[in-house]
Amino acid sequence: MLFAHDTEVALVAAAALVNTTGSDGEKLPDLAALDDFFRAYGWSGGREHTLAELRAVQALRPRLRRVWEADEDEVVDIVNTLLRESSALPQLVRHDEWDYHLHATPANAPLATRMAVEAAMALVDVVRGGQLGRLRICEHPDCGDVVVDLSKNRSKRFCDTGCGNRAAVTAYRARKAATRP
């Protein structure tokens, strides 16, 4: 394991949140989609179930996406701003099936605030560990999704939406075409 489990979960959730918008359309268009995202990534705490909550979560995405595009100093500025704006106060907590781990907002903080702080706290570990190179943009030419490379050998090049398979098929077809007389 490269990072603590809660850090890995937060990084994957942050990447998934960033990837809910892009060239292939809006993947968080309504409250039902936000409910699904909330459940899929195991968020805890309260929910407002309002359009304002949805809009706040949607507004967080470009701020988090910038982390995948920025240099270390800018990432630190983004992280510090997110933590400062949220008045983050790290605490050890235990809930559900999780043993003690860090939370830096109360469970009743707005969802977008909890998402921002969870991502920022995970990014603290990434920066401190000198691991920003593990945050990448998918290498498939038709994709712009972000990737968190948690592999031991730093080899993850594609997102999880099938781009690796598409690249392999394209390479295979190119090899086959090159061997035809």
Backbone torsions as a table, in degrees:
resi	resn	phi	psi	omega
1	MET	NA	128.5	-180.0
2	LEU	-80.0	-45.7	-178.6
3	PHE	-121.3	166.2	172.7
4	ALA	-60.5	152.5	-176.4
5	HIS	-55.5	-44.0	-177.9
6	ASP	-66.5	-31.5	176.3
7	THR	-66.6	-45.8	179.1
8	GLU	-61.5	-43.4	179.9
9	VAL	-62.1	-43.4	-179.4
10	ALA	-66.2	-38.6	178.3
11	LEU	-64.8	-44.8	179.7
12	VAL	-63.8	-41.6	179.1
13	ALA	-66.1	-39.4	178.6
14	ALA	-64.1	-43.9	177.8
15	ALA	-62.6	-42.9	178.9
16	ALA	-62.3	-39.7	178.4
17	LEU	-64.3	-45.9	177.8
18	VAL	-58.1	-39.5	-175.9
19	ASN	-78.4	2.5	176.1
20	THR	-81.2	1.9	175.3
21	THR	-135.8	151.8	179.4
22	GLY	156.9	-163.2	-174.4
23	SER	-66.5	-23.6	-179.0
24	ASP	-93.6	13.7	172.3
25	GLY	106.0	174.9	-178.4
26	GLU	-81.2	122.4	179.8
27	LYS	-103.9	-0.5	172.8
28	LEU	-125.2	62.0	-173.1
29	PRO	-78.8	-19.5	-173.4
30	ASP	-152.3	177.9	-177.6
31	LEU	-64.6	-34.0	178.6
32	ALA	-63.6	-41.3	177.8
33	ALA	-65.7	-39.2	176.7
34	LEU	-65.4	-39.4	176.1
35	ASP	-58.7	-45.0	179.4
36	ASP	-62.7	-44.2	178.9
37	PHE	-62.1	-44.5	179.5
38	PHE	-55.6	-47.8	-179.8
39	ARG	-69.7	-43.4	-175.8
40	ALA	-61.2	-32.9	-176.9
41	TYR	-106.7	14.3	169.6
42	GLY	64.0	34.2	178.7
43	TRP	-67.0	143.5	176.5
44	SER	-111.8	172.6	177.4
45	GLY	94.0	179.4	-174.4
46	GLY	-78.7	167.8	178.5
47	ARG	-138.1	147.6	175.1
48	GLU	-90.3	-29.6	-175.7
49	HIS	55.8	47.8	179.6
50	THR	-123.7	162.1	174.6
51	LEU	-64.0	-32.7	177.4
52	ALA	-62.4	-39.2	177.5
53	GLU	-64.8	-45.0	177.7
54	LEU	-59.3	-46.8	-179.2
55	ARG	-63.3	-37.4	178.9
56	ALA	-66.0	-40.5	177.2
57	VAL	-65.9	-43.9	178.2
58	GLN	-61.2	-38.1	-179.2
59	ALA	-69.0	-22.3	178.6
60	LEU	-72.8	-28.6	-173.6
61	ARG	-55.8	-49.3	-179.0
62	PRO	-65.7	-29.9	177.9
63	ARG	-66.5	-41.8	178.6
64	LEU	-72.6	-37.9	179.4
65	ARG	-57.8	-36.9	-178.7
66	ARG	-56.2	-29.7	179.2
67	VAL	-58.9	-38.0	-178.7
68	TRP	-73.9	-13.1	-176.7
69	GLU	-109.7	-12.0	-169.9
70	ALA	-95.6	162.3	172.3
71	ASP	-83.1	173.9	-173.8
72	GLU	-56.8	-44.4	-178.7
73	ASP	-62.8	-40.2	178.6
74	GLU	-69.7	-38.1	176.4
75	VAL	-59.6	-44.4	178.6
76	VAL	-60.7	-42.0	177.2
77	ASP	-61.1	-43.8	179.7
78	ILE	-62.6	-48.2	-179.3
79	VAL	-60.6	-49.0	-178.9
80	ASN	-62.2	-38.6	178.1
81	THR	-64.6	-46.0	179.1
82	LEU	-60.0	-43.5	-179.4
83	LEU	-67.9	-41.9	-179.2
84	ARG	-66.5	-47.0	-179.7
85	GLU	-59.5	-30.7	-176.5
86	SER	-93.3	-1.2	-175.8
87	SER	51.2	46.6	-176.0
88	ALA	-62.5	136.0	178.3
89	LEU	-134.7	95.3	-175.8
90	PRO	-59.7	136.2	178.6
91	GLN	-145.8	149.1	172.8
92	LEU	-82.7	130.9	178.7
93	VAL	-135.9	159.3	175.7
94	ARG	-135.1	130.5	178.2
95	HIS	-157.1	162.3	179.9
96	ASP	46.7	-129.2	-179.3
97	GLU	-91.2	1.8	-177.0
98	TRP	-85.4	137.8	169.8
99	ASP	-80.2	-170.0	-178.1
100	TYR	-58.8	133.8	176.9
101	HIS	-154.9	174.6	-176.4
102	LEU	-88.9	134.8	163.9
103	HIS	-127.2	151.0	-179.8
104	ALA	-128.0	11.2	174.5
105	THR	-137.8	154.9	174.3
106	PRO	-70.9	158.2	-177.7
107	ALA	-62.7	-20.9	-179.2
108	ASN	-96.5	7.5	175.2
109	ALA	-66.2	153.9	177.8
110	PRO	-55.7	145.5	-177.4
111	LEU	-54.3	-47.0	-179.0
112	ALA	-61.4	-35.6	177.3
113	THR	-66.2	-45.4	179.2
114	ARG	-62.4	-41.0	178.7
115	MET	-63.7	-44.4	-179.6
116	ALA	-61.8	-44.5	-177.3
117	VAL	-71.3	-40.0	176.9
118	GLU	-59.5	-44.7	178.2
119	ALA	-63.6	-45.4	-179.0
120	ALA	-62.2	-42.2	179.4
121	MET	-64.3	-39.6	176.7
122	ALA	-65.3	-39.8	-179.8
123	LEU	-67.3	-27.6	173.5
124	VAL	-56.9	-46.6	179.1
125	ASP	-63.8	-39.3	-179.7
126	VAL	-63.5	-47.2	-179.5
127	VAL	-65.7	-48.2	-178.2
128	ARG	-61.7	-31.6	179.4
129	GLY	-85.9	1.9	-178.9
130	GLY	63.1	35.7	-172.7
131	GLN	-113.8	23.2	179.6
132	LEU	-59.2	-25.1	177.8
133	GLY	-62.7	-13.0	177.8
134	ARG	-82.7	-7.2	175.7
135	LEU	-101.0	112.6	-172.6
136	ARG	-132.8	168.4	170.0
137	ILE	-100.6	138.3	179.5
138	CYS	-51.7	136.5	-176.8
139	GLU	-83.5	-6.3	178.3
140	HIS	-68.0	132.9	-174.7
141	PRO	-62.0	-23.8	-178.5
142	ASP	-98.5	14.5	-175.7
143	CYS	-130.4	147.1	176.6
144	GLY	-127.8	14.0	-178.7
145	ASP	-66.9	156.7	177.9
146	VAL	-91.3	155.7	-175.5
147	VAL	-132.3	139.7	169.0
148	VAL	-110.0	115.0	-178.9
149	ASP	-90.7	102.8	178.4
150	LEU	-102.6	12.1	179.6
151	SER	-73.5	152.8	-179.2
152	LYS	-64.4	-37.3	-174.3
153	ASN	-98.9	14.1	176.9
154	ARG	55.8	42.0	-172.4
155	SER	-106.9	-2.2	-176.9
156	LYS	-71.0	122.0	-176.7
157	ARG	-113.9	-21.0	-173.1
158	PHE	-122.4	156.6	177.5
159	CYS	-72.4	-177.3	-176.1
160	ASP	-96.0	14.6	-177.6
161	THR	-99.9	19.6	176.4
162	GLY	100.4	3.2	-178.5
163	CYS	-64.0	-35.0	177.6
164	GLY	-62.4	-42.8	178.0
165	ASN	-65.5	-43.1	178.7
166	ARG	-61.6	-40.8	179.3
167	ALA	-65.5	-40.0	179.5
168	ALA	-65.6	-41.8	178.6
169	VAL	-63.7	-44.0	178.6
170	THR	-60.4	-44.8	179.3
171	ALA	-64.3	-41.8	178.9
172	TYR	-61.4	-46.7	180.0
173	ARG	-63.8	-36.8	177.9
174	ALA	-65.4	-41.1	177.8
175	ARG	-64.6	-42.8	178.8
176	LYS	-62.8	-42.2	-179.9
177	ALA	-65.6	-34.6	-178.5
178	ALA	-71.7	-23.4	-178.2
179	THR	-92.7	-7.2	178.7
180	ARG	-73.8	138.7	178.8
181	PRO	-72.8	NA	NA
